[in-house]
Amino acid sequence: MNLPIVAPLHAPPLGIIAGSGDLPRQLIVRCAEEGRSVFVVAVEGETDLSTVYNVPHVWTRIGAVGNAVEKMREAGVHDLVLAGKIGRPKLASLKPDALGAKLIAKLGLSLLGGDSTIFKTIVAFFEAEGFRILGISDIMQGMVTPRGAIGSHMPGKQAMEDISQGIRIAHAIGTLDIGQAVIIKHSLVLGVEAVEGTDALIERCTHYAGEGEGGVLVKACKPIQEQRVDLPTIGKRTVELVHKAGFVGIAMEAGHSLLADRGEVIRLADDLGIFLFGFTKDV
């Protein structure tokens, strides 16, 4: 098991490129608890205002990466984490600065393809600029999905069969860099995740659920994925949507996925009767 990266006393601030959602804020809180300062790059149209409340930060456009790099260097940032979701911008709206144009040139046609190639290119770009890229799991190991049942509810026999089927499908679409998630009910594939994201997948599959109890959301890390960024993640909203859709549980790849706000997610799933399950290759 990888040990968490512990910053030395008086370490430089941790750089955080913050997307949407609560994950960046949880990372900031953890750093505060450990006495480590942060410097946040907030992305216009993506980062929640509450994320950067009362912490050093700079707002930037997606295309203005040069400004972000300059401000991080001025702040003394060496370690950098990408946290939260950032949607794909329209190319015509980027209006890049000089360094942003360099990044877009490196990305090239991958902007029209899957996420994994994009993230690998972004990681390599920031490493070339002198930053060390860390994964959220390096800092917040308590957020990593453990193996087996999580919480008070266990998957039944049919659910376990659906999980096994879902693992095969999720790995197949992951190898093709399509998505991370699939919903299975009674061995039938209701839907696979693509560019729309997990929440939209759940809502879409609600219309195909049919009668009777069942249905499992399965999320797995893509085999080709840059695991320091964009690990499969669920939070309270995921649990709420699964319950609203009438499905019975969520299965995540143990050791290669994240439970955002873990304690609250488990309590909510327990209250709603939703099982949470961490699987490995042998289930």
FENWO-V376223 format. One record per pair of residues at least 6 apart in sequence whose ideal C-beta (glycine too) atoms are under 6 Angstrom apart, sorted by the first residue. I is the first residue (numbers start at 1). J is the second residue. Records with the same first field share a line. If there is no record, write none. Layout:
# FENWO-V376223
I: J ; J
This chain:
# FENWO-V376223
4: 141
5: 138
7: 36
11: 36
12: 76 ; 78
13: 37 ; 38 ; 39 ; 75 ; 77
14: 31 ; 36 ; 38 ; 79
15: 39 ; 72 ; 77 ; 80
16: 24 ; 38 ; 40 ; 81 ; 83
17: 41 ; 82
18: 24 ; 40 ; 42 ; 47 ; 51 ; 83 ; 84
19: 46 ; 84 ; 85 ; 86
20: 46 ; 84 ; 85
21: 84 ; 85
23: 83 ; 84 ; 260
24: 51 ; 83 ; 84
25: 51
27: 83
28: 38 ; 55
30: 140
31: 38
38: 55
39: 56 ; 75 ; 77
40: 52 ; 55 ; 57
41: 60 ; 68
42: 52 ; 57 ; 59
43: 86
44: 59 ; 61
46: 86
58: 71
60: 67 ; 68
62: 89
63: 94 ; 95 ; 96 ; 100
64: 97 ; 100
65: 99 ; 100 ; 103
66: 97 ; 98 ; 99 ; 100
69: 129
79: 132 ; 134
80: 126 ; 131 ; 133
81: 134
82: 229
83: 136
96: 104
103: 125
106: 121
107: 121
110: 117 ; 118
114: 177
116: 177 ; 222 ; 224 ; 225
119: 226 ; 229 ; 230
120: 226
123: 133 ; 226
133: 228
135: 228
137: 144
143: 258 ; 259 ; 262
145: 252 ; 254 ; 257 ; 259 ; 278
146: 254 ; 278
147: 254 ; 278 ; 280
148: 278
149: 277
150: 276
151: 266 ; 269 ; 270 ; 276
152: 270
153: 275
155: 249 ; 275 ; 277
159: 216 ; 249
162: 184 ; 216
163: 216 ; 218 ; 251
164: 283
165: 184 ; 187
166: 182 ; 184 ; 218
169: 182 ; 189
170: 182 ; 218 ; 220
171: 220
173: 179 ; 192
174: 222 ; 223
175: 223
178: 194
179: 192 ; 193 ; 194
180: 193 ; 219 ; 232
181: 193 ; 198 ; 201 ; 219
182: 192 ; 218
183: 190 ; 191 ; 205 ; 217
184: 216
185: 214 ; 215
186: 214
190: 205 ; 208
191: 201 ; 204 ; 205
193: 201
199: 241
202: 241 ; 245
206: 245
209: 215 ; 246
214: 248
215: 247
216: 249 ; 251
217: 242 ; 250
218: 251
219: 232 ; 252
220: 253
221: 232 ; 253 ; 256
231: 257 ; 258
232: 257
233: 258 ; 260
235: 260 ; 261
236: 264 ; 265 ; 268
239: 268 ; 269 ; 274
242: 250 ; 274
243: 272 ; 274
249: 274 ; 275
250: 276
251: 277 ; 279
252: 278
254: 278 ; 280
259: 265
269: 276
